[in-house]
Amino acid sequence: MSEILVAEEDCSVEWLTYLCNLIVAQGRIPDDWRSSNLRTVFKGKGDPMESGSYRAIKLLEHAMKVIEHVFERRIREKVKIDAMQQ
């Protein structure tokens, strides 16, 4: 999918805009995007035997990453976030 988004940049923006608006209008995301794979990655510090020494990485469909970023930006424009929450 990422290769298609890069190769067809002009069409990709229109398609992602259409898809994003459709998701908002229908109030649901495509079924195959509802799941993601979580992987833990060692932070490189701390005790490797403790869970706090790892961070979770969520692997998503590329288009879903773009749409999540758009939604996050829209939400952040509407919601005041305290400096401690960033």
N, C-alpha and C positions, 0 to 999 in steps of 0.2 A: 504494500500500500504506500509506503513512504516514497518509493521510486516513482509511482504514479503521481503523487502530489507534487514532487519536484519537477518531473518532466512536463506536466500539463499545468503549470503554475496559474495561468489565467483562468482556465476552466476549474481548477481546484478551489480557488477562492470563491467562485460563484457556487460551486457544488457544496462546499463546506458552509457557506452562508445559508443556502437553501436548507441544508440538513439541520443546521443549528436552529433556524426558525421553525422548521417542522417539529423538531424535538420539543421546543418551547410550546408550540401550538397544541401538540398532541399530549404533552405532559409525560412522555415516555421515551426512553432510549431504545435503540435496536436490541433485541434479545441477546444476540451474540456478543454485545458489548457489556452486558450486565455483569460479567465475571472478569476477573483479572487474576493474574498470578502474582503472589507475593513472594519475594525472595529476601532473605536476610543477608546483609553484607557487614562484615566485621569493620568497625570504624578505624581500626589500626591502633587503637590505644585501649588501655584497660585490660581486665581479665577476660580472655576468650571464653571462659566457662560461665560468665555472667551475661544474662540476656541484655542488660543495659549497654553492653559493649557492641551491640549490633543495631543497625538501622534497617527498616523495612523499605524495600524498593517495590513499587507496584508496576507490573508490566501490563501495558494497555495497547489496544489498537491505536495506530498513529492518529487517525482522524479523531478518536475519542480524546486523545491527549490535547489536541488543538481545541476541541469543543470545551473540555474541562477548563482550559486556560481562559477561554473567552468568558465562560460563566463565572469563573473566579474573579476576573477583572470587573465584570458587571456588578457582582455582589459587593466587591470592595469599594466601588464607586458609591454604593447606596448605604453601606454600613460603616459606622465609625469604628475603627479598630484601635485599641489602646497600644501604645508603643511596646508594652510587655507582651502583647499577643503576636507580634510580628516575628 
